[in-house]
Amino acid sequence: MPGSNTSRLADIDWMRGLACVLMFQTHCYDSWLGGDARKTTFFMWSQLGGTLPAPLFLFLAGISFALVTAKLRQKGLPANQIGRTTIRRGAEILGLGLLFRLQEYLIAWGWAPWSDLLRVDILNTIGLSMMLMAVVCWIVLRLKTGSGTPQVLGATAGGVALLISLLTPPLWTTWRPQWLPWPFESYVNGVHNLGQPQPWLFPIFPWTAFAFAGLAVGFFLRGDWSRQRDAGAFALVGAGGVGLIYLARRLDRQSQQIYAVYDFWHTSPNFFLIRVGLLLVILAVAHAWFRWGAGRWGFSPLVQLGQTSLLVYWVHIEFVYGRFSILPKHSGDIRTASFGMLTIFLAMLLLSALRTSLGGVRREDRS
């Protein structure tokens, strides 16, 4: 049986791979389905599945960040050095996000608006979230050291996640920072240059809350109690996820709301809690799968994709949404788009396998 650390890395890679597959199907059907196919229940469910990939990537970034921070603490590094190291890694991801936007703009030269260069996409948000998590961890580590530090870090991260979620509705509506230039306001609420917050972008509010939720879970799993009771800790994580889903659904059914504008699908803290609950359940199931289930048997396509998630994200966009799309956009039926999605999946799986076989996978590629 693989050890706990190996199993836990497999859990994370598997969940990243799941995020990749959900992302593929969402993007493929959105890009290629046209006409009446876009009015079907099938299309609706495919796009509903698209509400999970971004939370998965951010949540797992938070868990990985907690594991890295804990490892740096075990090496005895001071808080300032830990802060510099983790902030620099977040800045690298943010830089990659900006580079990706530049690449997309140059490939689409002639028909892409210049404002696409400043679009707040998922890589930008992951990088910025890592930098914000690094700042919060640095502050806590400067104030406290000792055996209870992981618990304090986890509680602080959970509080920040909840605060971001609660502030999201007013920052999208009644408290909008309209005094900021739109490229900066867009990082707050995704307004871009369109005058109103756009739900298809990835601003700090609410998306960074998923990273801090993952950070809280990561520090919980790194605590002494969890490491001594591995199965019990993950069972508690799964039960907590179910509890969050139940609580959020009950809160959503309340006749009175505290917000002037309540948008369940885009800014609601209740929908945030439901998705966090689902992430916790998926994490518990993935852990059980790799500790006691068939995940131990051999090659897993999801683990393979998860090990190179940044690469397959970067490449597949061009062949689905970009100038090199393998199918005509907004003109196909479900069967044609499904065949295209299968092609993308197999091509990205092959690309991922080539990446790991030829050059290995650096630790940074998995964080």
C-alpha positions in Angstrom: 0.0 0.0 0.0 1.4 3.4 -0.9 2.3 5.6 2.0 0.1 8.5 3.1 2.2 11.2 1.4 2.3 9.3 -1.9 -1.4 8.7 -1.7 -2.0 12.4 -0.9 -0.1 13.5 -4.0 -2.1 11.1 -6.1 -5.3 12.5 -4.7 -4.3 16.0 -5.7 -3.1 15.0 -9.2 -6.3 13.0 -9.7 -8.5 15.9 -8.8 -6.5 18.2 -11.1 -7.0 15.7 -13.8 -10.8 15.6 -13.1 -10.8 19.4 -13.3 -9.0 19.1 -16.7 -11.7 16.7 -18.1 -14.6 18.9 -16.8 -12.8 21.9 -18.4 -12.4 20.1 -21.7 -16.1 19.1 -21.9 -17.3 22.6 -20.9 -15.1 24.4 -23.4 -15.7 22.0 -26.2 -19.5 22.0 -26.1 -19.5 25.8 -25.5 -17.2 26.4 -28.5 -18.6 23.9 -31.0 -22.3 23.4 -30.4 -24.6 25.6 -32.4 -28.2 26.2 -33.3 -30.8 24.1 -31.4 -28.1 22.0 -29.7 -27.4 25.0 -27.5 -31.0 25.0 -26.3 -30.9 21.4 -25.0 -30.8 20.0 -21.5 -27.5 18.3 -22.4 -25.9 21.6 -23.1 -27.2 23.1 -19.9 -25.7 20.2 -17.8 -22.4 20.4 -19.7 -22.1 24.1 -18.7 -23.2 23.4 -15.1 -20.3 21.0 -14.9 -18.2 23.9 -15.9 -18.8 25.5 -12.5 -16.3 23.1 -10.9 -13.0 23.2 -12.8 -12.0 26.7 -11.6 -12.9 26.0 -8.0 -11.0 22.7 -8.2 -7.8 24.3 -9.6 -7.9 27.1 -6.9 -8.8 24.7 -4.1 -6.0 22.4 -5.0 -3.6 25.3 -5.3 -4.5 26.2 -1.7 -3.9 22.6 -0.5 -0.6 22.4 -2.3 0.4 25.8 -0.9 -0.3 24.5 2.6 1.9 21.4 2.0 4.7 23.5 0.6 4.6 26.0 3.5 4.5 23.2 6.1 7.6 21.6 4.4 9.5 24.9 4.5 8.6 25.3 8.2 9.9 21.8 8.8 13.2 22.8 7.3 13.4 25.6 9.9 13.3 28.5 7.4 12.3 31.8 9.0 9.0 33.5 8.2 10.5 36.1 5.9 12.2 33.5 3.8 9.1 31.4 3.5 7.2 34.5 2.5 9.7 35.5 -0.2 9.7 32.0 -1.6 6.0 31.6 -1.8 5.3 35.1 -3.0 7.8 34.6 -5.8 6.1 31.4 -6.9 2.7 33.2 -7.0 4.3 36.0 -9.0 5.6 33.4 -11.5 2.1 32.0 -12.1 0.7 35.5 -12.4 3.5 36.3 -15.0 2.5 33.1 -16.9 -1.1 34.2 -16.9 -0.1 37.6 -18.4 2.1 35.8 -20.9 -0.7 33.5 -21.9 -3.0 36.6 -22.6 -0.2 38.1 -24.8 0.1 34.8 -26.7 -3.6 34.6 -27.3 -3.7 38.2 -28.4 -0.9 37.8 -30.9 -2.3 34.6 -32.3 -5.7 36.3 -32.8 -4.1 39.4 -34.2 -6.5 41.4 -36.4 -9.7 40.4 -34.7 -9.0 40.3 -31.0 -9.6 43.6 -29.1 -6.6 45.0 -27.3 -8.5 44.8 -24.0 -8.1 41.0 -24.2 -4.5 41.6 -23.0 -6.0 42.7 -19.6 -8.6 40.0 -19.2 -8.6 38.5 -15.7 -8.3 34.8 -16.5 -7.9 31.8 -14.2 -4.0 31.8 -14.3 -4.0 35.4 -13.2 -6.2 34.6 -10.3 -4.3 31.5 -9.3 -1.1 33.5 -9.2 -2.6 36.4 -7.3 -4.3 34.0 -4.9 -1.0 32.4 -4.1 0.6 35.8 -3.5 -2.3 36.7 -1.1 -2.0 33.4 0.7 1.7 33.9 1.1 1.1 37.3 2.7 -1.5 35.9 5.1 0.8 33.0 6.1 3.8 35.3 6.5 1.8 37.5 8.9 0.6 34.5 11.0 4.1 33.0 11.0 5.6 36.3 12.2 3.1 36.5 15.0 3.1 32.8 16.1 5.4 29.8 16.1 5.0 26.5 17.8 3.1 23.2 17.7 -0.3 25.0 17.2 0.8 27.1 14.2 -0.9 24.9 11.5 -4.2 25.2 13.3 -3.9 28.9 13.5 -2.9 29.1 9.9 -5.9 26.9 8.9 -8.4 28.9 11.0 -7.1 32.2 9.6 -7.3 30.8 6.0 -10.9 29.6 6.6 -11.9 33.0 8.0 -10.4 34.8 5.0 -12.3 32.5 2.6 -15.5 33.2 4.3 -14.9 37.0 4.4 -14.1 37.1 0.7 -17.3 35.1 -0.1 -19.4 37.4 2.1 -18.0 40.6 0.5 -18.5 39.4 -3.0 -22.2 40.4 -3.5 -21.8 44.1 -2.5 -18.5 44.5 -4.4 -20.3 43.3 -7.5 -23.3 45.7 -6.9 -23.8 48.4 -4.3 -20.1 48.7 -3.1 -18.5 48.5 -6.5 -15.1 50.4 -6.5 -15.9 52.4 -9.6 -13.3 55.0 -8.7 -10.7 52.4 -9.8 -9.6 52.3 -13.5 -11.3 49.3 -15.1 -8.2 47.1 -15.4 -7.8 47.3 -11.6 -11.5 47.1 -10.7 -11.6 44.0 -12.9 -9.4 42.2 -10.4 -12.0 43.0 -7.8 -15.2 42.1 -9.6 -14.4 41.2 -13.2 -15.9 44.3 -14.7 -13.4 44.3 -17.5 -14.2 47.3 -19.9 -17.8 46.4 -20.2 -19.3 48.6 -17.5 -20.7 45.7 -15.4 -19.1 42.7 -13.6 -18.8 39.7 -16.0 -19.5 36.2 -14.6 -17.2 34.6 -17.2 -14.1 36.2 -15.7 -12.1 35.2 -12.5 -11.7 38.2 -10.1 -10.5 37.9 -6.6 -14.1 38.1 -5.3 -15.3 35.3 -5.2 -12.6 33.1 -6.8 -9.7 33.5 -4.4 -12.0 32.3 -1.6 -11.7 28.8 -3.0 -7.9 29.0 -2.7 -8.1 30.0 0.9 -10.6 27.2 1.6 -8.1 24.8 0.2 -5.4 26.4 2.3 -7.5 25.8 5.4 -8.1 22.2 4.5 -4.4 21.7 3.7 -3.3 22.9 7.1 -5.9 20.8 8.8 -4.5 17.7 7.0 -1.0 18.7 8.0 -1.9 19.0 11.7 -0.7 16.4 14.2 -4.2 15.0 14.9 -4.9 14.5 11.1 -1.6 12.8 10.4 -2.1 10.4 13.3 -5.7 9.6 12.2 -5.5 9.7 8.4 -8.7 7.8 7.6 -10.6 9.7 10.3 -9.4 13.0 9.1 -10.6 12.4 5.5 -13.9 11.0 6.8 -14.3 14.2 8.7 -13.5 16.2 5.6 -16.2 14.4 3.6 -18.8 14.7 6.4 -18.0 18.4 6.6 -18.6 18.7 2.9 -22.0 17.1 3.2 -22.8 19.4 6.1 -21.8 22.5 4.2 -24.0 21.5 1.2 -27.0 21.0 3.6 -26.4 24.2 5.4 -26.1 26.3 2.2 -29.2 24.8 0.7 -31.1 25.6 3.9 -29.8 29.2 4.0 -30.7 29.7 0.3 -34.3 28.7 1.0 -34.7 31.5 3.6 -37.2 34.1 2.6 -35.1 37.0 3.9 -31.7 37.8 2.4 -29.1 40.2 3.8 -28.0 41.5 0.4 -29.7 44.2 -1.7 -29.0 42.1 -4.8 -28.9 38.3 -4.5 -27.4 36.3 -7.4 -27.2 32.7 -6.5 -25.2 31.4 -9.4 -22.5 34.1 -9.5 -22.0 35.9 -6.2 -24.0 34.1 -3.5 -22.0 32.8 -0.5 -24.5 29.9 -0.4 -23.4 28.7 -3.9 -19.8 29.1 -2.7 -20.5 26.9 0.3 -22.2 24.3 -1.9 -19.2 24.1 -4.2 -16.7 24.0 -1.3 -18.8 21.1 0.1 -18.6 19.3 -3.2 -14.8 19.8 -3.3 -14.5 18.3 0.2 -16.6 15.3 -0.7 -14.5 14.8 -3.9 -11.3 15.1 -1.9 -12.5 12.4 0.6 -13.6 10.1 -2.2 -10.3 10.5 -4.0 -8.3 9.7 -0.9 -10.3 6.6 -0.3 -9.9 5.6 -4.0 -6.1 5.8 -3.8 -5.7 4.4 -0.3 -8.0 1.4 -0.6 -9.6 1.3 -4.0 -8.7 0.8 -7.7 -6.6 3.9 -7.8 -3.7 1.8 -6.5 -3.8 -0.7 -9.4 -1.9 1.2 -12.2 -2.0 3.9 -14.8 -4.6 6.6 -14.3 -5.4 9.0 -17.1 -6.7 11.6 -14.6 -3.5 11.4 -12.6 -1.4 11.8 -15.7 -3.4 14.9 -16.8 -3.2 16.3 -13.3 0.6 16.1 -13.3 0.8 18.5 -16.3 -2.5 20.5 -15.8 -0.9 23.8 -16.7 0.5 22.5 -20.0 -2.8 20.9 -21.1 -4.8 23.9 -20.1 -2.5 26.2 -22.1 -2.5 24.0 -25.2 -6.1 22.9 -25.4 -7.5 26.5 -25.5 -6.0 27.1 -28.9 -7.5 24.0 -30.4 -11.0 24.6 -28.9 -11.5 28.4 -28.8 -8.5 29.7 -30.7 -7.6 30.2 -34.4 -6.6 26.5 -34.7 -9.9 25.1 -33.5 -10.3 21.5 -34.8 -14.0 22.0 -35.5 -16.0 25.0 -36.8 -17.3 27.1 -33.9 -21.0 27.3 -32.9 -22.1 25.1 -35.8 -21.9 21.4 -34.7 -24.3 18.9 -33.2 -23.9 17.0 -29.9 -22.4 13.9 -31.7 -19.8 15.9 -33.6 -18.8 18.0 -30.6 -18.5 14.9 -28.5 -16.2 13.3 -31.0 -14.1 16.5 -31.0 -14.0 16.4 -27.2 -12.8 12.8 -27.2 -10.1 13.9 -29.7 -9.0 16.7 -27.4 -8.9 14.4 -24.4 -6.7 11.8 -26.1 -4.4 14.4 -27.7 -3.9 16.2 -24.3 -3.3 12.8 -22.6 -0.7 12.0 -25.2 0.9 15.4 -24.8 1.0 15.0 -21.0 2.6 11.5 -21.3 5.2 12.8 -23.7 6.0 15.7 -21.3 6.5 13.4 -18.3 8.4 10.7 -20.3 10.8 13.1 -22.1 11.4 15.8 -19.5 9.9 14.6 -16.2 7.5 16.7 -14.2 9.0 19.4 -11.9 7.5 20.0 -8.5 6.5 23.5 -9.8 4.3 21.9 -12.5 2.2 20.3 -9.9 1.6 23.3 -7.7 
